[in-house]
Amino acid sequence: MNRARLSLLVDLDDDKPVYNAKSTFHVYFPTKESTGMGFIIHGDFYVEPHRTHLMKSGYNEWLLTQAAKVAANEFLTSLLQRYRAISVFEALSPTESVASESGGIFRQRFAKALQERSKPFIPTNAGLLAKEEVLLPPSIDREGFWEKHFAASLSELVEHKKAFLKPTEDGRGTRAFLSLAKVDVLKPETLVDFIEAISKNYRDSNWWYECYSYMSNEETLSRYGHSFYVRRKLIPAGKVRVVPVPTAESGVVVSLPPVGDIADLIVPDCFAPVFVFIDAGVAQLLQSGKDTIRSWVLDRFHISRFEATELLPRAISRMAPQIFTGELKIRVSELTAVWKFVKAVTDASRMIKSS
């Protein structure tokens, strides 16, 4: 046989491709054999005498391979030129189970053809890119958290990657389709690495709060305890400093800043290694935001609420022995600044209690 006829068909609804879970192979008429995909494959296959199933033959395997190559290349390209990627990917995505042997063979060949495709087909905010250039967020991200917070620096964060999948084209069908192509998917834990790398340059309070909000709601990250985050630089302390999540043994006190007239009070230099106020803007967002986010952040990062009668003794007990042993050299002017600081925060604490 020198020629074989082959047609690939997707259902349309409201002028867009739609997924058909009951798609079967057709040989002039429908067979009872599922394609294993969301679209119909019509071709000159050899069929058994009752014409309900494809025969096992080298020819049929060859034609299935050709169908897979066409589907992953010309057919996919043509659909992407006409319709939105999210609709195309869903229509070409695999069924939840393979109901036939031929369907299983086609799915494997189709996946291989997608993985070998060189022409860009994944939509990003930088245009269509090849699968090697694209990263998928850990889970469906139609709100664009990863795009908004990390896309501008992605090429610096991950070698050879240029963009994330376009958020508006993300979805369950898209993920199922791109899994066949083996597009790289980030692990949730990568967020911590990204935050540490990106925050070397100044990030505003909203950026930090949005990262905290995502972490506290993400299925994997939200379940990790303090031990997972310890020593990771995830706490902004002003505009130029990011400090690590403290260990219990470090003696470092990380606290929400006081409110009122001393909100901008500067921690004395000799206290700085052991007493840290988190960024006031981030603290304000935590205080005014959702209780669940605030509670999660304070617990996982061991951040204390401001309470002078508790926090100051911890800081002083760490510093005092170093002064007496000479390990910590301190001038009279610095010591004066310390006691002014202690008095200011103590007075503020009393005012908070009395109010």
C-alpha positions in Angstrom: 0.0 0.0 0.0 1.5 3.3 -1.1 -1.1 5.6 0.6 -3.3 5.5 3.6 -6.0 8.0 4.4 -6.0 9.6 7.8 -8.2 12.3 9.5 -8.0 13.8 12.9 -11.2 15.4 14.2 -12.0 17.5 17.3 -15.6 18.4 18.4 -16.5 22.1 18.3 -18.9 23.8 20.7 -19.5 27.5 20.6 -16.8 27.8 18.0 -14.0 26.3 20.1 -12.5 22.8 20.4 -13.9 20.6 23.2 -12.8 17.4 24.9 -14.7 14.3 23.9 -14.2 11.5 26.5 -16.0 9.0 24.2 -13.7 9.5 21.1 -13.2 6.3 19.2 -11.2 5.1 16.1 -13.2 5.4 12.9 -12.8 3.2 9.8 -15.5 4.8 7.7 -17.8 4.1 10.6 -17.1 4.3 14.3 -15.5 1.3 16.0 -15.9 0.5 19.7 -12.3 1.1 20.4 -11.3 4.3 22.3 -8.5 6.5 21.1 -7.5 7.2 24.7 -7.6 10.9 23.8 -10.2 13.6 23.6 -10.4 13.5 19.8 -11.4 11.2 17.0 -8.9 9.3 14.7 -10.3 8.3 11.3 -8.0 6.2 9.0 -7.5 3.2 6.8 -6.8 0.8 9.7 -7.2 -2.9 9.4 -10.2 -4.0 11.4 -11.5 -7.4 12.6 -14.4 -8.9 10.6 -17.0 -7.5 12.9 -15.4 -4.0 12.4 -15.6 -3.0 16.0 -11.9 -3.3 16.9 -8.6 -2.7 15.2 -6.5 -5.7 14.3 -3.0 -6.2 15.8 -0.6 -5.6 12.9 2.6 -3.9 12.0 0.7 -1.8 9.5 -1.8 -0.5 12.1 1.1 0.4 14.5 2.8 2.3 11.6 -0.4 4.2 10.9 -0.9 5.0 14.6 2.6 6.4 14.6 1.9 8.5 11.6 -1.3 9.7 13.2 0.6 10.6 16.4 3.2 12.6 14.5 0.5 14.5 12.5 -1.4 15.2 15.7 1.6 16.6 17.5 2.7 18.8 14.7 0.5 19.9 11.8 -2.8 19.3 13.5 -1.7 21.0 16.8 -0.2 24.0 14.9 -3.3 24.5 12.8 -5.6 24.4 15.9 -3.3 26.9 17.8 -3.6 29.3 14.9 -7.4 29.3 15.2 -8.2 28.8 18.8 -7.1 29.6 22.3 -4.5 27.2 23.7 -6.5 26.3 26.7 -9.3 24.9 24.5 -6.9 23.2 22.2 -4.9 21.5 24.9 -8.1 20.3 26.7 -9.5 18.9 23.4 -6.2 17.0 22.8 -5.7 15.8 26.3 -5.8 12.1 27.3 -8.8 10.4 28.8 -8.5 9.3 32.4 -8.2 5.7 31.4 -7.2 3.9 28.2 -10.0 1.6 27.1 -8.2 -0.2 24.2 -4.8 -1.5 23.3 -4.6 0.6 20.1 -5.5 3.7 22.2 -2.6 3.0 24.5 -0.2 2.6 21.6 -1.4 5.9 20.1 -1.1 7.8 23.4 2.5 6.6 23.8 3.4 7.6 20.3 1.6 11.0 20.6 3.5 11.7 23.8 6.8 10.9 22.1 6.0 13.1 19.1 5.1 16.0 21.4 8.4 15.6 23.3 10.3 15.6 20.1 8.5 18.6 18.6 10.9 21.5 17.9 8.4 24.2 16.9 7.2 26.3 19.8 3.7 25.5 21.0 3.4 26.6 24.6 1.8 30.0 25.2 3.6 32.5 27.5 3.5 36.2 28.0 6.6 36.2 25.8 4.8 34.4 23.0 4.9 30.8 22.0 8.0 29.0 23.3 9.4 25.5 23.0 8.8 23.1 25.9 12.5 23.3 27.0 12.1 27.1 27.5 9.0 26.9 29.7 8.3 26.2 33.4 4.9 25.2 34.8 4.0 26.4 38.4 3.6 23.5 40.8 -0.2 23.6 40.4 -2.8 25.4 38.3 -2.1 29.1 38.6 -4.7 31.1 36.7 -4.2 34.1 39.1 -0.6 34.4 37.9 1.2 34.3 41.2 4.4 32.9 39.8 4.3 35.0 36.7 3.8 38.2 38.7 6.5 37.6 41.3 9.3 35.7 39.4 8.9 35.9 35.6 11.1 38.9 35.2 14.1 37.0 36.8 13.3 33.5 35.7 16.2 33.2 33.3 18.5 34.0 36.2 16.8 31.6 38.6 16.6 28.6 36.3 19.1 27.9 33.5 17.6 27.8 29.9 14.1 28.8 31.1 12.5 32.0 29.6 8.9 32.1 30.8 6.1 30.5 32.7 3.0 29.1 31.0 0.6 32.0 30.4 -1.7 32.0 33.4 -4.9 32.5 31.4 -4.2 29.3 29.5 -3.6 27.2 32.6 -6.1 24.6 33.6 -6.7 20.9 34.2 -6.9 20.0 30.6 -3.8 22.0 29.8 -1.8 20.2 32.6 -2.9 16.8 31.3 -1.8 17.7 27.8 1.5 19.2 28.8 2.3 16.2 31.0 2.4 14.2 27.8 5.0 16.6 26.5 7.0 16.3 29.8 7.1 20.1 30.3 9.1 20.8 33.4 7.0 21.5 36.5 8.3 23.3 39.5 8.2 21.7 43.0 6.4 23.7 45.6 9.6 23.9 47.7 11.3 25.8 45.0 9.4 28.9 46.1 11.7 29.2 49.1 14.8 29.2 46.9 13.2 31.8 44.6 12.3 34.1 47.4 15.8 33.9 48.9 17.3 34.7 45.5 14.9 37.4 44.5 14.8 39.2 47.8 18.5 40.1 47.6 17.1 43.1 45.8 14.5 45.2 47.6 10.9 43.9 47.5 8.0 45.9 48.8 5.7 44.9 51.6 2.9 43.7 49.3 5.3 41.3 47.5 6.3 39.7 50.8 2.8 39.4 52.0 1.6 37.9 48.8 4.4 35.3 49.1 3.4 34.5 52.6 -0.3 34.2 51.6 0.6 31.8 48.9 2.8 29.7 51.2 0.2 29.5 53.9 -2.4 28.2 51.4 -0.3 26.0 49.2 -1.0 22.3 49.9 2.6 21.2 50.4 4.3 24.3 51.9 1.5 25.0 54.4 2.0 21.6 56.0 5.7 22.0 56.7 6.6 23.0 60.2 9.2 25.4 61.5 12.1 22.9 61.0 11.6 23.1 57.2 12.0 26.9 57.1 14.7 27.3 59.8 17.8 29.2 58.6 16.1 30.2 55.3 16.2 34.0 54.6 12.5 34.7 54.6 12.0 37.6 57.0 12.4 41.2 55.8 13.8 43.4 58.5 13.5 46.9 56.9 14.2 47.7 53.3 17.8 46.5 53.0 18.0 43.4 55.2 16.4 39.9 55.1 17.1 37.7 58.1 16.9 33.9 58.4 14.2 32.1 60.3 15.8 31.6 63.7 16.6 28.4 65.4 15.5 27.8 69.0 19.1 27.6 70.0 20.3 30.8 68.4 18.8 33.1 71.0 17.7 35.5 68.2 14.4 37.3 69.0 12.3 38.1 65.9 9.3 40.2 66.7 6.5 42.2 65.2 7.4 45.8 65.7 5.7 48.0 68.3 3.0 50.3 67.3 2.3 53.9 68.0 4.9 56.6 68.5 7.8 54.2 68.6 6.9 52.2 65.5 10.0 53.5 63.7 12.3 53.0 66.7 15.7 51.7 65.5 17.2 48.7 67.3 20.6 49.6 68.8 23.6 48.0 67.0 24.6 45.8 70.0 21.0 44.4 70.0 20.9 43.9 66.3 22.4 40.3 66.2 19.8 39.1 68.7 16.8 41.4 68.4 15.0 41.9 65.1 11.8 43.8 64.2 10.3 42.6 60.9 9.6 45.2 58.3 6.8 47.6 59.5 4.9 47.4 56.2 4.8 43.7 56.2 3.9 43.6 59.9 1.0 46.0 59.2 -0.3 43.8 56.4 0.0 40.7 58.6 -2.0 42.5 61.4 -4.7 43.7 59.1 -4.9 40.6 56.9 -6.4 37.2 57.4 -6.0 35.6 60.7 -5.0 32.3 59.1 -2.1 33.9 57.2 -0.8 35.8 60.2 -1.0 32.7 62.5 0.8 30.5 59.9 3.6 33.0 59.4 4.2 33.7 63.1 4.2 30.0 63.9 6.4 28.7 61.0 9.0 31.5 61.2 9.0 31.8 65.1 8.0 35.5 65.0 6.8 36.8 68.4 4.2 39.4 69.0 5.6 42.5 70.5 5.7 42.1 74.3 8.5 44.1 75.9 8.4 42.3 79.3 9.1 39.0 77.5 11.3 40.0 74.6 13.7 42.5 76.2 14.9 40.1 79.0 15.7 37.5 76.4 17.7 40.0 74.4 19.5 41.5 77.4 20.3 38.1 78.9 22.0 37.2 75.6 24.0 40.5 75.5 25.0 41.1 79.1 27.4 38.2 79.5 29.2 39.2 76.4 29.7 42.7 77.8 31.1 41.5 81.2 33.5 39.0 79.5 34.7 41.6 77.1 33.6 39.7 74.1 31.3 42.5 73.2 33.0 45.9 73.1 30.5 48.7 73.8 30.9 52.4 74.3 29.1 54.5 76.9 27.1 56.2 74.1 26.0 52.8 72.8 25.0 51.7 76.3 23.0 54.9 76.7 21.2 54.2 73.4 20.4 50.7 74.7 18.7 51.9 77.8 16.8 54.6 76.0 15.5 51.9 73.7 14.6 49.6 76.6 12.7 52.5 78.3 10.9 53.5 75.1 9.6 50.0 74.3 8.8 49.3 78.0 6.7 52.4 78.3 5.0 51.5 75.0 4.2 48.1 76.3 2.6 49.6 79.5 0.5 52.0 77.4 -0.7 49.1 75.3 -1.7 47.1 78.4 -3.5 50.1 80.0 -5.4 50.9 76.9 
